[in-house]
Amino acid sequence: MIYLVRHGQAGSRDNYDVLSDLGQKQARMLGEYFVAQNIKPDLVFSGSFNRQRLTAEIACRTSSHSPEIIVDPRWDEFRLAALYRAFAASLAAESEEFACDFEEMQRAIIADPHTTRGATGRCDRAIVTAWMANRFPYDGESWQEFQGRVHSLIPELSNHGGEQTIVVFTSATPISILTGAALGLRDEQLLRLMGVVYNSSITVTRAQEEGLRLFTYNSTPHLPEPLKTLR
């Protein structure tokens, strides 16, 4: 089985690549859940971002059976802040609605740095949609390159064998892309998945000859309702 784990709650937008106190607690509770369920990984992978590696380290610390964490930057998330720097001005210039939402978003994230609601969610979707559609010049990794990077991991997961237990600590978009690959989803459907992945959630797949098979998506059996977060 392959357990795809999203990192715990991160920091504010201007300091996102850390774990909040709640994010660290989510990671500890995840590790305790793995121990209680007797989930003993043969391989543990993590992206290279701090929030991914720290989630892996904290979760694995609770278990006496934990192999070395293999850090692989192909599991990294895209950089949302870079997309905002590249696209926000162009989107605001062509859309009064986006411009208004963007102003409202600035006020909203001051009040709640972890908010995903209202104008914040609409702006995030507009920015990512523009990136996916190659609407504006961008010097960073394109959506097609990002998606290809994540897809390149599928045969390698398969090569480890279906009987091994693999745990991967990554982020919402790689998890959504692999879920989409298992279900044959289009890009616009992936966008819907990306926005609902809980921090420290577990998505379970198995690598088979025909590709990935999905067993569970975005489950949080280790978290009570008040501790579930999206950012």
C-alpha positions as CSV (number, residue, x, y, z in Angstrom):
1,M,0.0,0.0,0.0
2,I,1.0,3.6,-0.6
3,Y,0.0,6.2,2.0
4,L,0.1,9.7,0.6
5,V,0.1,12.2,3.5
6,R,-0.3,15.9,3.2
7,H,1.8,18.0,5.5
8,G,0.4,19.4,8.7
9,Q,-0.9,23.0,9.0
10,A,1.7,25.4,7.7
11,G,2.4,29.0,8.6
12,S,1.0,32.3,7.3
13,R,1.2,33.2,3.7
14,D,4.4,35.2,4.1
15,N,6.0,32.4,6.1
16,Y,4.3,29.3,4.7
17,D,7.1,26.7,4.7
18,V,7.0,25.9,8.4
19,L,4.6,24.0,10.6
20,S,2.3,25.8,13.0
21,D,1.9,24.5,16.5
22,L,-1.3,22.9,15.4
23,G,0.5,21.4,12.4
24,Q,3.0,19.8,14.7
25,K,0.2,18.4,16.8
26,Q,-1.5,17.0,13.7
27,A,1.8,15.3,12.7
28,R,2.2,13.7,16.2
29,M,-1.4,12.4,16.1
30,L,-0.8,11.0,12.7
31,G,2.2,9.1,13.9
32,E,0.3,7.8,16.9
33,Y,-2.5,6.6,14.5
34,F,0.0,4.7,12.4
35,V,1.4,3.0,15.5
36,A,-2.1,2.1,16.7
37,Q,-3.0,0.7,13.3
38,N,0.3,-1.3,13.1
39,I,1.2,0.5,9.9
40,K,4.9,-0.2,9.5
41,P,6.4,1.5,6.4
42,D,9.1,-0.2,4.4
43,L,9.9,3.1,2.7
44,V,9.3,6.7,3.7
45,F,9.6,9.5,1.2
46,S,9.2,13.2,1.7
47,G,9.4,16.3,-0.5
48,S,12.2,18.7,0.2
49,F,10.0,21.5,1.6
50,N,10.4,22.2,5.4
51,R,6.7,21.6,6.1
52,Q,6.8,18.2,4.4
53,R,10.0,17.1,6.0
54,L,9.0,18.2,9.5
55,T,5.7,16.4,9.2
56,A,7.6,13.3,8.2
57,E,10.1,13.6,11.1
58,I,7.5,14.3,13.7
59,A,5.2,11.5,12.6
60,C,8.0,9.0,12.3
61,R,9.4,9.9,15.7
62,T,6.5,8.2,17.4
63,S,7.3,4.8,16.0
64,S,10.2,2.4,16.8
65,H,9.8,1.0,13.3
66,S,10.7,3.8,10.9
67,P,13.2,3.6,8.0
68,E,15.3,6.6,7.0
69,I,13.3,9.4,5.3
70,I,14.2,9.7,1.7
71,V,13.9,13.3,0.6
72,D,12.9,13.7,-3.1
73,P,12.1,17.2,-4.4
74,R,9.8,15.7,-7.1
75,W,7.3,15.4,-4.3
76,D,7.5,19.2,-3.7
77,E,4.4,21.5,-4.1
78,F,4.3,24.4,-6.5
79,R,5.0,27.8,-5.1
80,L,1.7,29.7,-4.9
81,A,3.3,32.9,-3.8
82,A,5.4,32.9,-7.0
83,L,2.3,32.5,-9.1
84,Y,0.7,35.5,-7.3
85,R,3.7,37.6,-8.1
86,A,3.6,36.6,-11.7
87,F,-0.2,36.7,-12.4
88,A,-2.1,38.9,-9.9
89,A,-1.4,42.2,-11.6
90,S,-2.5,40.9,-15.0
91,L,-5.6,39.3,-13.6
92,A,-6.5,42.4,-11.7
93,A,-6.0,44.6,-14.8
94,E,-8.4,42.4,-16.9
95,S,-11.0,41.6,-14.2
96,E,-12.6,44.1,-11.8
97,E,-14.0,41.2,-9.9
98,F,-10.6,39.7,-9.3
99,A,-9.2,43.1,-8.3
100,C,-11.9,43.5,-5.7
101,D,-11.5,40.0,-4.4
102,F,-7.7,40.5,-4.2
103,E,-8.2,43.6,-2.0
104,E,-10.6,41.7,0.1
105,M,-8.2,38.8,0.4
106,Q,-5.5,41.0,1.8
107,R,-7.8,42.1,4.7
108,A,-9.1,38.5,5.2
109,I,-5.6,37.0,5.6
110,I,-4.6,39.6,8.1
111,A,-7.7,38.6,10.2
112,D,-7.0,34.9,9.7
113,P,-3.7,33.8,8.1
114,H,-5.1,30.3,7.4
115,T,-8.3,31.3,5.8
116,T,-9.4,29.6,2.5
117,R,-12.9,31.0,2.4
118,G,-14.6,33.6,0.2
119,A,-12.4,36.0,-1.7
120,T,-9.3,34.1,-0.7
121,G,-10.5,30.9,-2.2
122,R,-11.7,32.6,-5.3
123,C,-8.4,34.4,-5.8
124,D,-6.4,31.1,-5.3
125,R,-8.6,29.3,-7.9
126,A,-8.2,32.2,-10.4
127,I,-4.4,32.2,-10.0
128,V,-4.0,28.4,-10.3
129,T,-6.4,28.3,-13.2
130,A,-4.4,30.9,-15.1
131,W,-1.2,28.8,-14.4
132,M,-2.8,25.6,-15.6
133,A,-4.0,27.3,-18.8
134,N,-0.6,29.0,-19.5
135,R,-2.5,32.4,-19.8
136,F,0.5,34.6,-18.9
137,P,4.3,34.4,-19.2
138,Y,5.9,32.6,-16.3
139,D,9.6,31.8,-15.7
140,G,8.9,29.1,-13.2
141,E,7.7,25.5,-13.6
142,S,4.7,25.2,-15.9
143,W,1.6,23.2,-14.9
144,Q,2.5,20.7,-17.6
145,E,6.0,20.3,-16.2
146,F,4.7,20.0,-12.7
147,Q,2.2,17.4,-13.6
148,G,4.7,15.5,-15.6
149,R,7.1,15.5,-12.6
150,V,4.5,14.0,-10.4
151,H,3.4,11.4,-13.0
152,S,7.0,10.3,-13.3
153,L,6.8,9.0,-9.8
154,I,4.1,6.4,-10.6
155,P,6.4,3.8,-12.3
156,E,8.9,4.2,-9.5
157,L,6.3,3.5,-6.9
158,S,5.2,0.5,-8.9
159,N,8.8,-0.8,-9.1
160,H,9.0,-1.0,-5.3
161,G,6.4,-3.8,-5.4
162,G,2.8,-4.1,-4.4
163,E,3.6,-5.8,-1.1
164,Q,5.6,-3.0,0.4
165,T,4.2,-0.3,2.6
166,I,5.2,3.1,1.4
167,V,4.5,6.4,3.2
168,V,4.9,9.7,1.3
169,F,4.8,13.1,3.0
170,T,3.9,15.6,0.3
171,S,1.3,18.3,-0.4
172,A,-2.2,18.7,-1.7
173,T,-1.5,19.1,-5.4
174,P,0.8,16.0,-5.9
175,I,-1.8,14.0,-4.0
176,S,-4.6,15.3,-6.2
177,I,-2.6,14.6,-9.4
178,L,-2.0,11.0,-8.4
179,T,-5.6,10.6,-7.3
180,G,-6.6,12.0,-10.7
181,A,-4.3,9.6,-12.4
182,A,-6.0,6.7,-10.6
183,L,-9.5,8.0,-11.6
184,G,-8.7,9.4,-15.0
185,L,-9.7,13.0,-14.1
186,R,-9.4,16.1,-16.2
187,D,-7.4,19.2,-15.0
188,E,-10.6,21.1,-14.0
189,Q,-11.6,18.2,-11.8
190,L,-8.2,18.1,-10.2
191,L,-8.6,21.8,-9.2
192,R,-11.6,20.8,-7.1
193,L,-9.7,18.0,-5.4
194,M,-6.8,20.3,-4.6
195,G,-8.9,22.7,-2.6
196,V,-10.3,20.1,-0.1
197,V,-7.2,18.2,1.0
198,Y,-7.0,18.4,4.8
199,N,-3.7,18.9,6.6
200,S,-2.1,15.6,7.6
201,S,-4.8,13.7,5.7
202,I,-4.2,10.2,4.3
203,T,-4.9,9.0,0.8
204,V,-4.3,5.3,0.2
205,T,-3.4,3.8,-3.2
206,R,-1.9,0.7,-4.5
207,A,0.5,0.4,-7.5
208,Q,-0.7,-2.1,-10.0
209,E,0.4,-3.1,-13.6
210,E,-2.3,-0.8,-15.1
211,G,-1.4,2.1,-12.8
212,L,-2.5,3.4,-9.4
213,R,-5.7,2.1,-7.8
214,L,-7.4,4.4,-5.2
215,F,-8.6,3.0,-1.9
216,T,-9.3,6.0,0.2
217,Y,-9.0,9.8,-0.3
218,N,-8.3,12.6,2.2
219,S,-9.2,10.7,5.3
220,T,-8.4,12.0,8.8
221,P,-9.3,9.3,11.3
222,H,-6.6,10.6,13.7
223,L,-8.1,14.1,14.0
224,P,-11.2,15.2,15.9
225,E,-13.3,17.7,13.9
226,P,-11.9,20.9,15.6
227,L,-8.4,20.0,14.5
228,K,-9.1,19.6,10.8
229,T,-7.7,22.4,8.7
230,L,-7.3,23.1,5.0
231,R,-4.3,25.5,5.2
